[in-house]
C-alpha cells in the first residue's frame, strides 16, 4: 500500500518540545549541525537527490531543535550566509 504525503502517519510524531534533558538536546543539536555542515560541503550534494533530501530533512529537524523552541542558530554553528550562497 502506497502512502500519500498528506496521509497521517501510523506512528505519533516526535514531540521535541517535550524533551527536558538539556544534555540530550545539546548533543542532538551539535550532531545535527555537524551533519548539515558535512552535507553542505560535500561534492555529492549537487549530483545526488538522496543527499539533498537528507539535507532538507536535517534542516527541518534543526528547525525543530532550535527555531521552534525560540533558540537561535548561532553563526559559529552554521554560517547561514554561506548556506544561502550555495543555492
FIKOLZA-598856 format. One record per residue (C-alpha): residue number from 1; x, y, z. Coordinates in pm, whole numbers, always signed. Layout:
residues N
pos=NUM | c1=X | c2=Y | c3=Z
...
//
This chain:
residues 87
pos=1 | c1=+0 | c2=+0 | c3=+0
pos=2 | c1=+148 | c2=+331 | c3=-106
pos=3 | c1=+149 | c2=+618 | c3=+143
pos=4 | c1=+38 | c2=+960 | c3=+36
pos=5 | c1=+223 | c2=+1265 | c3=+164
pos=6 | c1=-95 | c2=+1402 | c3=+314
pos=7 | c1=-195 | c2=+1077 | c3=+483
pos=8 | c1=-149 | c2=+1076 | c3=+859
pos=9 | c1=+142 | c2=+872 | c3=+986
pos=10 | c1=+74 | c2=+546 | c3=+1168
pos=11 | c1=+310 | c2=+645 | c3=+1447
pos=12 | c1=+277 | c2=+954 | c3=+1667
pos=13 | c1=+506 | c2=+1245 | c3=+1579
pos=14 | c1=+816 | c2=+1301 | c3=+1788
pos=15 | c1=+748 | c2=+1594 | c3=+2016
pos=16 | c1=+1083 | c2=+1762 | c3=+2054
pos=17 | c1=+940 | c2=+2032 | c3=+2278
pos=18 | c1=+874 | c2=+1770 | c3=+2548
pos=19 | c1=+1239 | c2=+1666 | c3=+2580
pos=20 | c1=+1355 | c2=+1814 | c3=+2909
pos=21 | c1=+1710 | c2=+1677 | c3=+2919
pos=22 | c1=+1940 | c2=+1969 | c3=+2835
pos=23 | c1=+2241 | c2=+1747 | c3=+2764
pos=24 | c1=+2040 | c2=+1537 | c3=+2520
pos=25 | c1=+1916 | c2=+1848 | c3=+2339
pos=26 | c1=+2271 | c2=+1985 | c3=+2321
pos=27 | c1=+2400 | c2=+1660 | c3=+2171
pos=28 | c1=+2112 | c2=+1639 | c3=+1922
pos=29 | c1=+2174 | c2=+1996 | c3=+1810
pos=30 | c1=+2552 | c2=+1953 | c3=+1787
pos=31 | c1=+2523 | c2=+1630 | c3=+1588
pos=32 | c1=+2264 | c2=+1779 | c3=+1352
pos=33 | c1=+2482 | c2=+2085 | c3=+1290
pos=34 | c1=+2777 | c2=+1857 | c3=+1217
pos=35 | c1=+2594 | c2=+1651 | c3=+955
pos=36 | c1=+2440 | c2=+1959 | c3=+792
pos=37 | c1=+2791 | c2=+2102 | c3=+762
pos=38 | c1=+2925 | c2=+1775 | c3=+616
pos=39 | c1=+2647 | c2=+1760 | c3=+355
pos=40 | c1=+2679 | c2=+2126 | c3=+260
pos=41 | c1=+3049 | c2=+2080 | c3=+186
pos=42 | c1=+3006 | c2=+1751 | c3=+4
pos=43 | c1=+3070 | c2=+1724 | c3=-370
pos=44 | c1=+2782 | c2=+1475 | c3=-395
pos=45 | c1=+2516 | c2=+1725 | c3=-286
pos=46 | c1=+2498 | c2=+1863 | c3=-640
pos=47 | c1=+2451 | c2=+1522 | c3=-804
pos=48 | c1=+2265 | c2=+1305 | c3=-555
pos=49 | c1=+1898 | c2=+1373 | c3=-489
pos=50 | c1=+1913 | c2=+1145 | c3=-184
pos=51 | c1=+2173 | c2=+1371 | c3=-25
pos=52 | c1=+1962 | c2=+1679 | c3=-97
pos=53 | c1=+1657 | c2=+1510 | c3=+57
pos=54 | c1=+1862 | c2=+1420 | c3=+364
pos=55 | c1=+1985 | c2=+1779 | c3=+390
pos=56 | c1=+1627 | c2=+1906 | c3=+367
pos=57 | c1=+1516 | c2=+1667 | c3=+641
pos=58 | c1=+1809 | c2=+1767 | c3=+860
pos=59 | c1=+1711 | c2=+2130 | c3=+807
pos=60 | c1=+1358 | c2=+2058 | c3=+924
pos=61 | c1=+1496 | c2=+1869 | c3=+1226
pos=62 | c1=+1735 | c2=+2155 | c3=+1304
pos=63 | c1=+1443 | c2=+2397 | c3=+1289
pos=64 | c1=+1252 | c2=+2182 | c3=+1538
pos=65 | c1=+1551 | c2=+2176 | c3=+1771
pos=66 | c1=+1621 | c2=+2547 | c3=+1751
pos=67 | c1=+1380 | c2=+2792 | c3=+1591
pos=68 | c1=+1062 | c2=+2612 | c3=+1702
pos=69 | c1=+1194 | c2=+2632 | c3=+2059
pos=70 | c1=+1288 | c2=+3002 | c3=+2028
pos=71 | c1=+1659 | c2=+2914 | c3=+2022
pos=72 | c1=+1883 | c2=+3090 | c3=+1770
pos=73 | c1=+2104 | c2=+2919 | c3=+1514
pos=74 | c1=+2441 | c2=+3067 | c3=+1601
pos=75 | c1=+2679 | c2=+3162 | c3=+1321
pos=76 | c1=+2959 | c2=+2970 | c3=+1494
pos=77 | c1=+2747 | c2=+2655 | c3=+1450
pos=78 | c1=+2617 | c2=+2718 | c3=+1097
pos=79 | c1=+2707 | c2=+3012 | c3=+876
pos=80 | c1=+2371 | c2=+3097 | c3=+716
pos=81 | c1=+2522 | c2=+3344 | c3=+467
pos=82 | c1=+2735 | c2=+3061 | c3=+332
pos=83 | c1=+2432 | c2=+2833 | c3=+308
pos=84 | c1=+2234 | c2=+3097 | c3=+120
pos=85 | c1=+2519 | c2=+3131 | c3=-129
pos=86 | c1=+2510 | c2=+2761 | c3=-215
pos=87 | c1=+2155 | c2=+2771 | c3=-350
//
